[in-house]
Amino acid sequence: MDSHKIRNRTLFLAAVIFTGALAGAFVWAFFLVMNIGLNFVWKTLPDRIGFAFFPLVVCTIGGLVIGLYQKRFGPYPEELNSVMKKVKQNGRYEYDDIGISSVAALLPLLFGGSIGPEAGLTGAIAGLCTWVGDRMKRFGSDFKNLTSIGTSAALSAIFTAPLFGFAAPLYGSCEENGDDDDTLVLPKTSKIIVYLCAIAGALGAFMGLGALFGGGMGLPRFTEIHIGTTELVWLIPITLVGAAGGWLYHLFDRFSLGFSTLLGNRPVIKAVIGGMVLASCGMVLPFTMFAGESQTHTLSGIWTTMPAIVLLLTGFAKLFTTPFCIHTGWRGGHFFPVIFSGISIGYGCALLTGADPVFCLCASTAAVCGGVMRQPLMAVLLLFLCFPVKGVVIMLVGAIIGSAIPLPKFLQPEDGSLAKPSEKANEGDGGKPVGKTGTS
């Protein structure tokens, strides 16, 4: 190998690690700003001017802000599935509107939206990585892969789940054999090493910045699980309860899409209604608001003081508020809220059955995620971020049963992609970011 090739390979590996670190740092900074904003809106303000209907006022104002922002700039951010599809098909993601998209991703989170941050973050990081690749492509064609590599690193940092981050961008991507089926196709060994380097850079930057300056985001880590006769007796019933949640998610998603379509091209009205419905649910069942990450930490400390029926209703209600938010303009991801829903349902099942709580969480959450994602392997890889490896068999059983529950044709996702929510969210607003849009 000549010195020119060695230099380019070394430069490429350095760029990969830098890309991963850039993704991790961006995720950390986004979460830091989000947490500062959430503390101000939902802790500082209520302490000063709090009153009984505070959530309704804040979410209504939030809906107005979100709607006006979308009316001005378009339906940002794009869904995670749409971002990943563009990266797979084009090998790049345009970066002209990174700032607009990042603000659009932040707004619904600050106002209490029952959505996750992964959609907006992945799009912004994919754009940044494309920008880096464009400026380094003269050093070799390998640099065009930085966008896909950055997407993998971003997902790893967002969920602190390296296996999920590694597999998600490769799922269904069969470029090396020309197929397009719904399978996980591993690239060559050299590419695997490259992806792992990027993931290491992302997690290193994300966790390092969090350790030095605080901030960050993450679900609690459940480390102890007991599997005995009682647990095995209740495995299928608990799994079926979780699978019912995954099935209902698709029903709620279809209902929300129909409601959004009925309202037509009125982003402001839709977002205000979305905020009012979100707040109404939140005033009855407070945990139905927000992404669910910090709420999971809180719930894990107080669930034994709550009635089982409240825990179950909270889990199922959140499976409604998430797609309703997405379709009414509070755009974002669904992974964190869906995981929270499974955990809330699992705690309710633990109170009802007396089975080990972490066992119940593994079974119900895997079934909910399997039912929503319809991809058992990806659901389990995602759930490694909070559940012990010892529970992998329980998670596999739950995810397989959840994904095997058949959906009526009118509820079936239109493709076999990783992200299942609302590819057509806000289709009345144009279906994709196109600048100024619509009426009020």
C-alpha positions as CSV (number, residue, x, y, z in Angstrom):
1,M,0.0,0.0,0.0
2,D,1.5,3.3,-1.0
3,S,2.0,6.3,1.3
4,H,-0.9,8.2,-0.3
5,K,-3.4,5.4,0.4
6,I,-2.1,5.0,4.0
7,R,-2.5,8.8,4.5
8,N,-6.0,8.8,3.2
9,R,-7.0,5.7,5.2
10,T,-5.6,7.3,8.3
11,L,-7.4,10.5,7.6
12,F,-10.6,8.7,7.0
13,L,-10.4,6.8,10.3
14,A,-9.7,10.1,12.1
15,A,-12.7,11.7,10.3
16,V,-14.9,8.7,11.4
17,I,-13.9,9.2,15.1
18,F,-14.4,12.9,14.8
19,T,-17.8,12.4,13.1
20,G,-18.8,10.1,16.0
21,A,-17.6,12.6,18.6
22,L,-19.4,15.4,16.8
23,A,-22.6,13.4,16.8
24,G,-22.2,12.6,20.5
25,A,-21.4,16.3,21.4
26,F,-24.4,17.5,19.4
27,V,-26.7,15.1,21.2
28,W,-25.3,16.2,24.6
29,A,-25.7,19.9,23.8
30,F,-29.3,19.4,22.6
31,F,-30.2,17.5,25.7
32,L,-28.5,20.2,27.9
33,V,-30.5,23.0,26.3
34,M,-33.7,20.9,26.4
35,N,-33.3,20.2,30.1
36,I,-32.5,23.8,30.9
37,G,-35.7,24.8,29.0
38,L,-37.8,22.2,30.7
39,N,-36.7,23.2,34.1
40,F,-37.5,26.8,33.4
41,V,-41.0,26.2,31.9
42,W,-42.1,23.4,34.2
43,K,-40.3,24.1,37.5
44,T,-39.3,27.8,37.7
45,L,-42.5,29.2,36.2
46,P,-44.9,27.1,38.2
47,D,-43.1,28.0,41.4
48,R,-43.6,31.7,40.6
49,I,-47.0,31.8,38.8
50,G,-48.3,28.3,39.1
51,F,-52.1,27.7,39.1
52,A,-54.5,24.8,38.6
53,F,-54.7,25.0,34.8
54,F,-51.0,25.8,34.2
55,P,-50.4,22.8,31.8
56,L,-53.4,23.8,29.7
57,V,-52.2,27.4,29.3
58,V,-48.6,26.4,28.6
59,C,-49.5,23.6,26.1
60,T,-52.0,25.9,24.3
61,I,-49.3,28.6,24.0
62,G,-46.9,25.9,22.9
63,G,-49.3,24.8,20.2
64,L,-49.6,28.3,19.0
65,V,-45.8,28.8,18.8
66,I,-45.3,25.4,17.1
67,G,-48.1,26.0,14.6
68,L,-46.8,29.5,13.7
69,Y,-43.3,28.2,13.4
70,Q,-44.5,25.4,11.0
71,K,-46.6,27.9,9.1
72,R,-43.5,30.0,8.5
73,F,-40.9,27.3,7.8
74,G,-42.8,24.1,7.0
75,P,-43.3,20.7,8.8
76,Y,-40.0,20.2,10.5
77,P,-38.3,18.1,11.7
78,E,-38.6,15.1,9.3
79,E,-39.6,11.7,10.7
80,L,-36.7,9.4,11.7
81,N,-37.8,6.9,9.1
82,S,-37.7,9.5,6.4
83,V,-34.3,10.7,7.4
84,M,-32.9,7.2,7.4
85,K,-34.5,6.4,4.0
86,K,-32.9,9.4,2.4
87,V,-29.5,8.5,3.9
88,K,-29.8,4.9,2.6
89,Q,-31.0,6.0,-0.9
90,N,-28.8,9.0,-1.5
91,G,-25.8,8.5,0.9
92,R,-26.3,12.0,2.2
93,Y,-28.8,14.3,3.9
94,E,-29.1,18.0,2.9
95,Y,-28.0,20.4,5.5
96,D,-29.4,23.8,4.4
97,D,-32.0,23.8,7.2
98,I,-30.2,22.3,10.1
99,G,-30.9,25.3,12.3
100,I,-34.6,25.5,11.5
101,S,-35.0,21.7,12.0
102,S,-33.2,21.7,15.3
103,V,-35.4,24.5,16.7
104,A,-38.5,22.7,15.4
105,A,-37.3,19.5,17.2
106,L,-36.8,21.4,20.5
107,L,-40.0,23.4,20.7
108,P,-42.5,20.5,21.3
109,L,-40.2,19.0,23.8
110,L,-40.0,22.2,25.8
111,F,-43.8,22.5,25.9
112,G,-44.3,19.0,27.3
113,G,-44.9,17.1,24.1
114,S,-45.2,13.3,24.5
115,I,-42.6,12.7,21.9
116,G,-38.9,11.7,21.7
117,P,-36.0,13.8,20.4
118,E,-34.5,11.2,18.0
119,A,-36.2,12.3,14.8
120,G,-34.9,15.9,14.9
121,L,-31.5,15.0,16.3
122,T,-30.8,12.3,13.7
123,G,-31.7,14.6,10.8
124,A,-29.5,17.4,12.1
125,I,-26.5,15.1,12.7
126,A,-27.0,13.5,9.3
127,G,-26.8,16.9,7.8
128,L,-23.7,17.9,9.7
129,C,-22.0,14.7,8.7
130,T,-22.9,15.3,5.0
131,W,-21.4,18.8,5.4
132,V,-18.1,17.3,6.7
133,G,-18.1,14.6,4.0
134,D,-18.6,17.2,1.3
135,R,-15.5,19.1,2.4
136,M,-13.4,16.0,2.7
137,K,-14.5,14.1,-0.4
138,R,-11.4,15.1,-2.3
139,F,-9.4,12.8,0.0
140,G,-11.3,9.7,-1.2
141,S,-14.7,8.3,-2.0
142,D,-14.9,6.7,1.4
143,F,-15.9,10.1,2.9
144,K,-19.3,9.9,1.3
145,N,-20.1,7.2,3.9
146,L,-19.8,9.7,6.7
147,T,-23.5,10.5,6.7
148,S,-24.5,6.8,7.3
149,I,-21.8,6.5,9.9
150,G,-22.9,9.6,11.7
151,T,-26.5,8.4,11.7
152,S,-25.4,5.2,13.5
153,A,-23.3,7.2,15.9
154,A,-26.2,9.6,16.6
155,L,-28.7,6.8,17.4
156,S,-26.1,5.2,19.7
157,A,-25.6,8.4,21.7
158,I,-29.4,9.2,21.8
159,F,-30.3,5.9,23.3
160,T,-26.9,4.9,24.8
161,A,-27.5,1.6,23.1
162,P,-24.5,0.8,20.8
163,L,-26.0,-2.4,19.3
164,F,-29.2,-0.6,18.3
165,G,-27.2,2.3,16.9
166,F,-25.0,-0.1,14.9
167,A,-27.9,-2.1,13.5
168,A,-30.6,0.5,12.8
169,P,-29.0,2.2,9.8
170,L,-28.1,-1.2,8.3
171,Y,-31.6,-2.7,8.7
172,G,-33.1,-3.4,5.3
173,S,-30.1,-1.8,3.6
174,C,-28.9,-4.4,1.2
175,E,-26.8,-2.4,-1.1
176,E,-24.1,-5.1,-1.3
177,N,-26.4,-7.7,-2.7
178,G,-29.0,-5.6,-4.4
179,D,-32.0,-6.8,-2.4
180,D,-34.5,-4.6,-0.5
181,D,-36.1,-7.0,1.9
182,D,-36.6,-6.4,5.6
183,T,-33.4,-7.9,6.9
184,L,-30.3,-6.9,8.8
185,V,-27.4,-7.1,6.3
186,L,-24.0,-6.8,7.8
187,P,-21.4,-4.9,5.7
188,K,-17.8,-6.1,5.3
189,T,-15.5,-6.4,8.3
190,S,-13.7,-3.2,7.5
191,K,-17.0,-1.3,7.5
192,I,-18.0,-2.9,10.8
193,I,-14.8,-1.6,12.4
194,V,-15.5,1.9,11.0
195,Y,-19.0,1.9,12.4
196,L,-17.8,0.7,15.8
197,C,-15.1,3.5,15.9
198,A,-17.8,6.1,15.2
199,I,-20.0,4.7,17.9
200,A,-17.2,4.7,20.3
201,G,-16.4,8.3,19.5
202,A,-20.1,9.3,19.9
203,L,-20.6,7.5,23.3
204,G,-17.2,8.8,24.5
205,A,-18.1,12.4,23.7
206,F,-21.6,12.1,25.0
207,M,-20.7,10.4,28.3
208,G,-17.5,12.4,28.7
209,L,-19.3,15.8,28.4
210,G,-22.0,14.6,30.7
211,A,-19.5,13.5,33.3
212,L,-17.6,16.9,33.1
213,F,-20.5,19.3,32.7
214,G,-23.6,17.4,33.6
215,G,-26.7,17.1,31.4
216,G,-27.4,14.2,29.1
217,M,-30.4,12.0,29.0
218,G,-31.0,8.3,29.6
219,L,-33.5,5.8,30.9
220,P,-32.8,4.1,34.3
221,R,-30.8,1.0,34.1
222,F,-32.5,-2.0,35.7
223,T,-29.9,-4.5,36.7
224,E,-31.6,-7.1,38.9
225,I,-34.2,-9.6,37.6
226,H,-35.7,-12.7,39.2
227,I,-37.2,-15.4,37.1
228,G,-39.1,-18.0,39.0
229,T,-42.2,-20.1,38.8
230,T,-44.5,-17.2,39.5
231,E,-42.9,-15.1,36.7
232,L,-43.1,-17.9,34.1
233,V,-46.7,-18.5,34.9
234,W,-47.5,-14.8,34.2
235,L,-45.2,-14.4,31.2
236,I,-47.8,-14.9,28.5
237,P,-50.6,-12.9,30.1
238,I,-48.3,-9.9,30.8
239,T,-46.9,-10.1,27.3
240,L,-50.4,-10.1,25.9
241,V,-51.2,-7.0,27.9
242,G,-48.2,-5.3,26.4
243,A,-49.0,-6.6,22.9
244,A,-52.4,-5.0,23.2
245,G,-50.7,-1.7,23.9
246,G,-48.6,-2.1,20.7
247,W,-51.7,-2.9,18.7
248,L,-53.6,0.0,20.1
249,Y,-50.7,2.3,19.2
250,H,-51.4,1.6,15.5
251,L,-55.1,2.2,16.0
252,F,-54.5,5.5,17.8
253,D,-52.0,6.5,15.0
254,R,-54.6,5.8,12.3
255,F,-57.2,7.8,14.3
256,S,-54.8,10.7,14.7
257,L,-53.9,10.7,11.0
258,G,-57.6,10.8,10.1
259,F,-58.2,13.7,12.5
260,S,-55.2,15.6,11.1
261,T,-56.4,15.0,7.5
262,L,-59.9,16.2,8.5
263,L,-58.5,19.5,9.7
264,G,-56.5,19.9,6.5
265,N,-53.8,22.4,5.9
266,R,-54.2,24.4,9.1
267,P,-50.9,23.9,11.1
268,V,-51.7,26.5,13.8
269,I,-55.2,25.1,14.6
270,K,-53.9,21.6,14.6
271,A,-51.0,22.3,16.9
272,V,-53.2,24.3,19.3
273,I,-55.7,21.4,19.5
274,G,-52.8,19.0,20.0
275,G,-51.6,21.1,22.9
276,M,-55.0,21.3,24.5
277,V,-55.6,17.5,24.2
278,L,-52.1,16.8,25.5
279,A,-52.6,19.1,28.5
280,S,-56.1,17.7,29.2
281,C,-54.6,14.2,29.4
282,G,-51.7,15.4,31.5
283,M,-53.9,17.1,34.1
284,V,-55.6,13.7,34.7
285,L,-52.6,11.5,34.2
286,P,-49.4,13.6,34.5
287,F,-47.0,11.0,33.2
288,T,-48.7,11.1,29.7
289,M,-46.8,14.3,29.0
290,F,-43.1,14.6,28.1
291,A,-40.7,12.2,26.3
292,G,-40.7,9.8,29.3
293,E,-37.0,9.6,30.2
294,S,-37.0,11.6,33.4
295,Q,-40.6,10.5,34.1
296,T,-39.3,6.9,34.1
297,H,-36.8,7.7,36.8
298,T,-39.5,9.3,38.9
299,L,-41.9,6.5,38.3
300,S,-39.4,3.8,39.4
301,G,-39.3,5.5,42.8
302,I,-43.0,5.9,43.4
303,W,-44.8,3.2,41.5
304,T,-45.6,1.1,44.6
305,T,-47.6,4.1,45.9
306,M,-49.8,4.2,42.9
307,P,-52.9,2.1,42.1
308,A,-52.3,-0.5,39.4
309,I,-55.2,0.8,37.3
310,V,-53.6,4.3,37.2
311,L,-50.3,2.8,36.0
312,L,-52.0,0.8,33.3
313,L,-54.2,3.7,32.2
314,T,-51.1,5.9,32.1
315,G,-49.3,3.5,29.8
316,F,-52.2,3.1,27.4
317,A,-53.0,6.8,27.4
318,K,-49.4,7.7,26.5
319,L,-49.7,5.4,23.5
320,F,-52.5,7.7,22.4
321,T,-50.9,11.1,23.2
322,T,-47.7,10.3,21.3
323,P,-49.2,9.7,17.8
324,F,-51.7,12.5,18.4
325,C,-48.9,14.9,19.2
326,I,-47.0,13.8,16.1
327,H,-50.0,14.2,13.7
328,T,-51.1,17.6,15.1
329,G,-47.7,19.1,14.5
330,W,-45.8,18.3,17.7
331,R,-43.4,16.4,15.6
332,G,-40.7,14.1,17.0
333,G,-39.9,10.5,17.6
334,H,-41.9,7.8,19.4
335,F,-39.3,5.5,21.0
336,F,-38.9,7.0,24.4
337,P,-42.6,7.5,25.0
338,V,-43.3,3.9,23.8
339,I,-40.7,2.5,26.2
340,F,-42.2,4.5,29.0
341,S,-45.6,3.2,28.2
342,G,-44.3,-0.4,28.4
343,I,-42.6,0.3,31.8
344,S,-45.8,1.9,33.2
345,I,-47.9,-1.1,32.1
346,G,-45.2,-3.4,33.5
347,Y,-45.4,-1.8,36.9
348,G,-49.2,-2.1,36.9
349,C,-48.9,-5.8,36.0
350,A,-46.3,-6.3,38.8
351,L,-48.8,-4.8,41.4
352,L,-51.6,-7.0,40.1
353,T,-49.6,-10.3,39.9
354,G,-46.9,-10.1,42.5
355,A,-44.3,-11.1,40.0
356,D,-40.8,-9.6,40.0
357,P,-41.2,-6.0,38.8
358,V,-38.2,-6.0,36.4
359,F,-39.4,-9.3,34.9
360,C,-42.8,-7.6,34.3
361,L,-41.1,-4.5,32.8
362,C,-39.0,-6.7,30.4
363,A,-42.1,-8.7,29.2
364,S,-44.5,-5.8,28.8
365,T,-42.1,-3.2,27.3
366,A,-40.7,-5.7,24.8
367,A,-44.2,-6.6,23.8
368,V,-45.2,-3.0,23.4
369,C,-42.1,-2.1,21.4
370,G,-42.4,-5.3,19.3
371,G,-46.0,-4.4,18.6
372,V,-45.2,-0.9,17.5
373,M,-42.0,-1.6,15.6
374,R,-43.0,-5.0,14.2
375,Q,-39.3,-6.0,14.3
376,P,-38.5,-8.2,17.4
377,L,-34.7,-8.1,17.0
378,M,-34.5,-4.3,16.8
379,A,-36.9,-4.0,19.7
380,V,-34.6,-6.2,21.9
381,L,-31.5,-4.3,20.8
382,L,-33.1,-1.0,21.7
383,L,-34.2,-2.3,25.1
384,F,-30.7,-3.3,26.1
385,L,-30.3,0.3,27.0
386,C,-32.3,-0.2,30.2
387,F,-32.8,-3.9,30.9
388,P,-30.3,-6.6,31.9
389,V,-28.8,-9.1,29.5
390,K,-30.3,-11.9,31.7
391,G,-33.7,-10.8,30.6
392,V,-32.9,-11.3,26.9
393,V,-35.1,-14.4,26.5
394,I,-38.0,-12.7,28.2
395,M,-37.6,-9.7,25.9
396,L,-37.4,-11.9,22.8
397,V,-40.6,-13.7,23.8
398,G,-42.3,-10.4,24.5
399,A,-41.1,-8.8,21.3
400,I,-42.0,-11.8,19.1
401,I,-45.5,-12.1,20.5
402,G,-46.0,-8.3,20.3
403,S,-45.0,-8.2,16.6
404,A,-46.9,-11.4,15.8
405,I,-50.3,-10.0,16.8
406,P,-51.9,-9.3,13.4
407,L,-52.9,-5.9,12.3
408,P,-56.0,-5.3,10.2
409,K,-55.1,-4.1,6.7
410,F,-56.1,-0.5,7.4
411,L,-53.7,-0.4,10.4
412,Q,-50.7,-2.0,8.7
413,P,-47.6,0.2,8.1
414,E,-47.0,1.0,4.5
415,D,-43.4,-0.4,4.5
416,G,-41.2,-2.6,6.6
417,S,-39.1,0.2,7.9
418,L,-37.6,0.6,11.4
419,A,-39.6,3.6,12.5
420,K,-43.3,2.9,12.5
421,P,-45.1,6.1,13.4
422,S,-46.7,8.5,11.2
423,E,-44.8,8.8,8.0
424,K,-47.6,10.9,6.8
425,A,-47.8,13.2,9.8
426,N,-49.0,16.6,8.8
427,E,-49.5,15.4,5.2
428,G,-52.0,18.2,4.9
429,D,-49.1,20.6,5.4
430,G,-47.3,19.4,2.4
431,G,-45.8,16.1,3.6
432,K,-42.2,17.4,3.7
433,P,-40.4,20.6,4.6
434,V,-40.9,23.0,1.7
435,G,-40.7,26.4,3.3
436,K,-43.7,28.6,4.0
437,T,-46.9,26.6,4.2
438,G,-50.6,26.8,4.5
439,T,-53.1,28.9,6.4
440,S,-53.9,29.1,10.1
